[in-house]
Amino acid sequence: MDITAIAQFMNMPFDTFMILLILASIVIFLVIIVYILKYVIDLAPFAYTNARIRSMEARLLSEDKLNELIEAGGINELIGFLDDTEYGPYISEVMNELNDPIAIEKALNMHLADVYQTLSNISPDEAKKTLNLLAKKFDIKNIKTLLRAKFVGLNEEETFKLLIPLGTIPVNKLRELSETKSVDEVVSGLEGTEYAPVLSEALAKFEQTGNLLPLELALDKYLLEKLWKTVGIEGKEKDLFKEFVGRMVDIESIKVILRGKADKLPSDVLSEYLVNIGYELAPWKLKELADADSIEGVVSSLEGTVYAQILADAMEEYEKTKSVYAFEKALDKYLVELGKKLSLRKPFGVGPIIGFITAKELEIRNLKIIIKGKLENLPPNQIRTLIA
């Protein structure tokens, strides 16, 4: 049917029909243009960010490099192998300060903190808030280091050398906290910071048990709750962060439960340290997991969630080693794979940021395992079984 026939069929003068057809075409064209412009405007802020991230991804350690590190003859040779990587300057700085191979972990943490700072600096505003909150983990690391140092009686200089001079707590405040003599004094010294109320509430439990776990878990819970609150909003870009952070919250809750079961903690004590929120794990499910009689019961109770198969696949290794690390390694690997998937789902938006964060975190975690293995003189094959 030609255009004239269509006009006649609609009982409309041909000229009028043509005018309406042209107007309709213009409207459709404008709708398409507006949609494309909106898409470009939404993604434009990430163009520079993602170009920088691609450059940073190119500097991640290759599998061959990791194998070289695993096969290193000892800790000194391993340090030499890292000299030509972006970790080299950080290791040199820390080794000059501490002259202690164990302190390499501090160098890795300093590098990771700088990575988060760089990502925050180059990212659009909609990603900055979540990145800045993720970076607060270095505040948490420093506070935990202070608590542990004072718990075992380290002096001011010994304590300060272990801290990472990054995060929201100023260096002069870290120095002041290093001068404290006890765990109680560290908590008092944090008065005026966002962490003081969190630690004050858990201090009584520490005093009752003589165990730092209540203080450390309270800090972890606080950070996860803040992260979840920040990403629990509408918006496509934020939805990716919501899925990523939500899964991370679920995984941390599962880890706490598994460690609690391994340490024979009562379910009511365990529940106090759980974040009462989750992505796939509702509050009732978290209570059910905390009430499970054993680690096997926890795995069984996760049936119907994405985490069930992950833990089931790690059960054989757990039965051999009797260490919950087998489950933690499997969960960490899943989070990295999720980061890669989210990166592909939104390759021109926030996706690459998430993908790079998970890859970098895993790389540093593996480096810490390799370094610890070398310090403990573990054979290369055993080290390989420990890395994710």
C-alpha positions as semicolon CSV with decimal commas, in nm:
position;residue;x (nm);y (nm);z (nm)
1;M;0,000;0,000;0,000
2;D;0,154;0,338;-0,106
3;I;0,131;0,668;0,087
4;T;-0,160;0,801;-0,128
5;A;-0,364;0,489;-0,060
6;I;-0,295;0,519;0,314
7;A;-0,414;0,883;0,311
8;Q;-0,731;0,785;0,125
9;F;-0,787;0,493;0,364
10;M;-0,766;0,736;0,658
11;N;-1,009;0,971;0,477
12;M;-0,752;1,251;0,501
13;P;-0,635;1,502;0,236
14;F;-0,294;1,395;0,103
15;D;-0,125;1,729;0,196
16;T;-0,254;1,711;0,555
17;F;-0,146;1,349;0,584
18;M;0,207;1,434;0,463
19;I;0,237;1,724;0,712
20;L;0,131;1,495;1,000
21;L;0,371;1,222;0,880
22;I;0,662;1,468;0,869
23;L;0,574;1,606;1,215
24;A;0,554;1,253;1,356
25;S;0,895;1,169;1,205
26;I;1,044;1,485;1,358
27;V;0,902;1,398;1,701
28;I;1,043;1,043;1,683
29;F;1,380;1,180;1,568
30;L;1,386;1,431;1,857
31;V;1,297;1,160;2,110
32;I;1,587;0,947;1,982
33;I;1,825;1,247;1,992
34;V;1,717;1,337;2,348
35;Y;1,770;0,975;2,458
36;I;2,117;0,964;2,300
37;L;2,210;1,302;2,448
38;K;2,094;1,193;2,793
39;Y;2,297;0,872;2,760
40;V;2,606;1,069;2,651
41;I;2,560;1,331;2,927
42;D;2,521;1,055;3,190
43;L;2,839;0,880;3,077
44;A;3,052;1,181;2,982
45;P;3,176;1,241;3,341
46;F;3,316;0,885;3,343
47;A;3,510;0,914;3,015
48;Y;3,829;1,051;3,172
49;T;3,789;0,830;3,480
50;N;3,762;0,511;3,277
51;A;4,056;0,605;3,056
52;R;4,269;0,644;3,370
53;I;4,136;0,316;3,509
54;R;4,236;0,130;3,191
55;S;4,587;0,267;3,240
56;M;4,585;0,151;3,605
57;E;4,453;-0,192;3,507
58;A;4,748;-0,234;3,271
59;R;4,978;-0,215;3,574
60;L;4,809;-0,501;3,762
61;L;5,048;-0,792;3,815
62;S;5,034;-1,062;3,548
63;E;4,994;-1,431;3,631
64;D;5,358;-1,483;3,528
65;K;5,467;-1,216;3,777
66;L;5,267;-1,376;4,058
67;N;5,426;-1,712;3,976
68;E;5,768;-1,548;3,987
69;L;5,688;-1,414;4,334
70;I;5,559;-1,751;4,453
71;E;5,875;-1,922;4,328
72;A;6,106;-1,662;4,488
73;G;6,383;-1,817;4,698
74;G;6,296;-1,609;5,002
75;I;6,154;-1,281;5,125
76;N;6,453;-1,074;5,011
77;E;6,434;-1,213;4,657
78;L;6,059;-1,149;4,655
79;I;6,118;-0,786;4,755
80;G;6,366;-0,758;4,468
81;F;6,109;-0,896;4,222
82;L;5,861;-0,626;4,334
83;D;6,114;-0,348;4,282
84;D;6,010;-0,284;3,920
85;T;5,638;-0,275;4,001
86;E;5,432;0,016;4,136
87;Y;5,473;-0,137;4,483
88;G;5,850;-0,083;4,468
89;P;5,864;0,280;4,594
90;Y;5,625;0,202;4,883
91;I;5,829;-0,100;4,992
92;S;6,153;0,102;4,975
93;E;6,001;0,377;5,190
94;V;5,875;0,136;5,455
95;M;6,189;-0,077;5,458
96;N;6,403;0,235;5,506
97;E;6,181;0,330;5,800
98;L;6,134;-0,008;5,966
99;N;6,396;-0,240;5,812
100;D;6,157;-0,528;5,876
101;P;6,021;-0,760;5,603
102;I;5,696;-0,802;5,801
103;A;5,632;-0,431;5,747
104;I;5,584;-0,489;5,372
105;E;5,215;-0,526;5,454
106;K;5,215;-0,160;5,557
107;A;5,362;-0,070;5,216
108;L;5,083;-0,260;5,040
109;N;4,818;-0,086;5,253
110;M;4,972;0,255;5,176
111;H;4,961;0,180;4,804
112;L;4,596;0,069;4,826
113;A;4,505;0,384;5,019
114;D;4,667;0,596;4,746
115;V;4,470;0,402;4,483
116;Y;4,142;0,485;4,660
117;Q;4,247;0,850;4,687
118;T;4,329;0,862;4,316
119;L;3,996;0,702;4,223
120;S;3,810;0,953;4,440
121;N;3,999;1,245;4,284
122;I;3,926;1,141;3,924
123;S;3,569;1,010;3,969
124;P;3,243;1,201;3,914
125;D;3,051;1,321;4,219
126;E;2,802;1,032;4,208
127;A;3,085;0,784;4,269
128;K;3,291;0,993;4,513
129;K;3,075;0,941;4,821
130;T;3,084;0,562;4,801
131;L;3,457;0,561;4,719
132;N;3,533;0,791;5,011
133;L;3,340;0,560;5,243
134;L;3,525;0,255;5,110
135;A;3,850;0,443;5,176
136;K;3,751;0,479;5,542
137;K;3,862;0,121;5,583
138;F;4,208;0,273;5,638
139;D;4,075;0,457;5,943
140;I;3,944;0,121;6,063
141;K;4,282;-0,047;5,991
142;N;4,465;0,223;6,187
143;I;4,228;0,203;6,483
144;K;4,256;-0,178;6,491
145;T;4,636;-0,146;6,475
146;L;4,630;0,100;6,766
147;L;4,407;-0,128;6,973
148;R;4,624;-0,434;6,905
149;A;4,947;-0,242;6,969
150;K;4,831;-0,117;7,307
151;F;4,681;-0,457;7,392
152;V;5,028;-0,617;7,357
153;G;5,209;-0,321;7,514
154;L;5,393;-0,158;7,221
155;N;5,543;0,185;7,290
156;E;5,475;0,508;7,100
157;E;5,737;0,468;6,825
158;E;5,667;0,098;6,772
159;T;5,297;0,177;6,735
160;F;5,328;0,483;6,511
161;K;5,555;0,301;6,263
162;L;5,278;0,046;6,203
163;L;5,014;0,307;6,113
164;I;4,920;0,417;5,761
165;P;4,941;0,799;5,734
166;L;4,624;0,809;5,524
167;G;4,250;0,823;5,592
168;T;4,036;1,084;5,764
169;I;4,222;1,076;6,097
170;P;4,501;1,340;6,076
171;V;4,863;1,229;6,119
172;N;4,905;1,442;6,432
173;K;4,602;1,266;6,583
174;L;4,752;0,927;6,496
175;R;5,074;1,035;6,668
176;E;4,875;1,143;6,975
177;L;4,691;0,809;6,982
178;S;5,024;0,626;6,955
179;E;5,126;0,787;7,284
180;T;4,840;0,621;7,474
181;K;4,918;0,339;7,717
182;S;4,608;0,118;7,698
183;V;4,307;0,012;7,491
184;D;4,082;0,230;7,711
185;E;4,301;0,533;7,640
186;V;4,283;0,472;7,262
187;V;3,902;0,471;7,283
188;S;3,903;0,788;7,497
189;G;4,151;0,951;7,259
190;L;3,909;0,906;6,969
191;E;3,648;1,124;7,144
192;G;3,507;1,371;6,894
193;T;3,544;1,133;6,597
194;E;3,265;0,929;6,441
195;Y;3,427;0,612;6,578
196;A;3,410;0,705;6,948
197;P;3,042;0,609;7,010
198;V;3,092;0,279;6,824
199;L;3,391;0,180;7,038
200;S;3,245;0,312;7,364
201;E;2,945;0,079;7,329
202;A;3,172;-0,224;7,272
203;L;3,427;-0,133;7,541
204;A;3,235;-0,303;7,821
205;K;3,241;-0,633;7,630
206;F;3,619;-0,600;7,587
207;E;3,662;-0,535;7,959
208;Q;3,449;-0,840;8,042
209;T;3,625;-1,079;7,804
210;G;3,974;-0,934;7,762
211;N;3,925;-0,996;7,389
212;L;3,958;-0,724;7,122
213;L;3,705;-0,898;6,895
214;P;3,400;-0,698;7,019
215;L;3,578;-0,369;6,941
216;E;3,702;-0,483;6,599
217;L;3,368;-0,630;6,491
218;A;3,186;-0,316;6,607
219;L;3,408;-0,108;6,375
220;D;3,345;-0,344;6,082
221;K;2,970;-0,335;6,144
222;Y;2,968;0,047;6,159
223;L;3,146;0,082;5,824
224;L;2,923;-0,171;5,647
225;E;2,607;-0,002;5,777
226;K;2,729;0,337;5,652
227;L;2,813;0,192;5,311
228;W;2,474;0,026;5,278
229;K;2,294;0,343;5,380
230;T;2,488;0,542;5,119
231;V;2,413;0,308;4,827
232;G;2,054;0,232;4,931
233;I;1,915;0,495;4,694
234;E;1,769;0,508;4,346
235;G;1,969;0,567;4,029
236;K;2,118;0,338;3,766
237;E;2,480;0,417;3,843
238;K;2,417;0,381;4,213
239;D;2,234;0,050;4,154
240;L;2,564;-0,108;4,047
241;F;2,730;0,016;4,363
242;K;2,425;-0,108;4,555
243;E;2,464;-0,461;4,418
244;F;2,841;-0,459;4,474
245;V;2,826;-0,318;4,829
246;G;2,518;-0,529;4,908
247;R;2,695;-0,850;4,812
248;M;3,000;-0,734;5,008
249;V;2,781;-0,680;5,318
250;D;2,629;-1,029;5,276
251;I;2,975;-1,184;5,240
252;E;3,115;-1,008;5,546
253;S;2,813;-1,124;5,748
254;I;2,868;-1,484;5,634
255;K;3,238;-1,458;5,728
256;V;3,152;-1,330;6,076
257;I;2,904;-1,615;6,124
258;L;3,151;-1,879;6,003
259;R;3,429;-1,745;6,228
260;G;3,184;-1,731;6,518
261;K;3,085;-2,093;6,467
262;A;3,451;-2,194;6,443
263;D;3,517;-2,013;6,774
264;K;3,205;-2,167;6,936
265;L;3,043;-1,827;7,000
266;P;2,681;-1,842;7,127
267;S;2,426;-1,729;6,870
268;D;2,308;-1,432;7,080
269;V;2,666;-1,300;7,105
270;L;2,721;-1,358;6,735
271;S;2,402;-1,172;6,641
272;E;2,525;-0,857;6,814
273;Y;2,806;-0,819;6,561
274;L;2,597;-0,878;6,249
275;V;2,476;-0,598;6,026
276;N;2,097;-0,624;6,041
277;I;2,070;-0,559;5,667
278;G;2,171;-0,737;5,350
279;Y;2,132;-0,764;4,976
280;E;2,009;-1,122;4,954
281;L;2,023;-1,210;5,323
282;A;1,722;-1,066;5,505
283;P;1,738;-1,007;5,883
284;W;1,541;-1,328;5,950
285;K;1,786;-1,526;5,736
286;L;2,084;-1,378;5,922
287;K;1,924;-1,483;6,254
288;E;1,866;-1,832;6,116
289;L;2,233;-1,854;6,013
290;A;2,351;-1,727;6,353
291;D;2,129;-1,989;6,523
292;A;2,273;-2,277;6,317
293;D;2,438;-2,548;6,527
294;S;2,751;-2,580;6,316
295;I;2,941;-2,461;6,010
296;E;2,771;-2,734;5,809
297;G;2,438;-2,602;5,937
298;V;2,527;-2,252;5,813
299;V;2,605;-2,387;5,466
300;S;2,281;-2,585;5,463
301;S;2,076;-2,281;5,574
302;L;2,209;-2,081;5,279
303;E;2,028;-2,313;5,037
304;G;1,837;-2,105;4,783
305;T;2,089;-1,820;4,783
306;V;2,377;-1,755;4,546
307;Y;2,618;-1,826;4,834
308;A;2,506;-2,188;4,888
309;Q;2,692;-2,335;4,589
310;I;3,000;-2,122;4,655
311;L;3,036;-2,265;5,006
312;A;2,935;-2,616;4,898
313;D;3,218;-2,615;4,644
314;A;3,463;-2,511;4,919
315;M;3,340;-2,776;5,166
316;E;3,591;-3,040;5,055
317;E;3,884;-2,806;5,123
318;Y;3,732;-2,709;5,458
319;E;3,699;-3,075;5,559
320;K;4,068;-3,129;5,478
321;T;4,199;-2,819;5,656
322;K;3,927;-2,753;5,917
323;S;3,986;-2,383;5,849
324;V;3,709;-2,139;5,754
325;Y;3,966;-1,970;5,530
326;A;3,857;-2,217;5,260
327;F;3,513;-2,052;5,261
328;E;3,652;-1,699;5,289
329;K;3,875;-1,754;4,987
330;A;3,580;-1,883;4,781
331;L;3,361;-1,587;4,882
332;D;3,638;-1,337;4,801
333;K;3,682;-1,497;4,459
334;Y;3,308;-1,466;4,394
335;L;3,318;-1,094;4,481
336;V;3,603;-1,038;4,234
337;E;3,411;-1,223;3,961
338;L;3,105;-1,011;4,040
339;G;3,318;-0,697;4,003
340;K;3,423;-0,812;3,656
341;K;3,061;-0,880;3,558
342;L;2,946;-0,538;3,680
343;S;3,234;-0,380;3,489
344;L;3,105;-0,538;3,168
345;R;2,743;-0,453;3,247
346;K;2,823;-0,081;3,259
347;P;3,153;-0,051;3,066
348;F;3,122;0,325;3,010
349;G;2,991;0,418;3,354
350;V;3,070;0,316;3,709
351;G;3,134;-0,049;3,614
352;P;3,510;-0,020;3,547
353;I;3,561;0,149;3,888
354;I;3,404;-0,151;4,063
355;G;3,592;-0,398;3,845
356;F;3,928;-0,234;3,915
357;I;3,867;-0,203;4,291
358;T;3,793;-0,574;4,326
359;A;4,093;-0,673;4,110
360;K;4,332;-0,447;4,304
361;E;4,200;-0,563;4,643
362;L;4,247;-0,927;4,539
363;E;4,597;-0,861;4,408
364;I;4,705;-0,706;4,738
365;R;4,539;-0,982;4,941
366;N;4,728;-1,241;4,735
367;L;5,055;-1,051;4,778
368;K;5,007;-1,052;5,156
369;I;4,951;-1,428;5,147
370;I;5,264;-1,485;4,935
371;I;5,472;-1,264;5,165
372;K;5,343;-1,444;5,474
373;G;5,417;-1,777;5,305
374;K;5,776;-1,673;5,238
375;L;5,823;-1,553;5,596
376;E;5,694;-1,890;5,720
377;N;5,908;-2,082;5,464
378;L;5,605;-2,247;5,302
379;P;5,674;-2,434;4,974
380;P;5,542;-2,270;4,652
381;N;5,275;-2,537;4,598
382;Q;5,127;-2,471;4,942
383;I;5,124;-2,094;4,882
384;R;4,934;-2,152;4,556
385;T;4,655;-2,330;4,742
386;L;4,610;-2,025;4,966
387;I;4,572;-1,752;4,705
388;A;4,238;-1,677;4,542
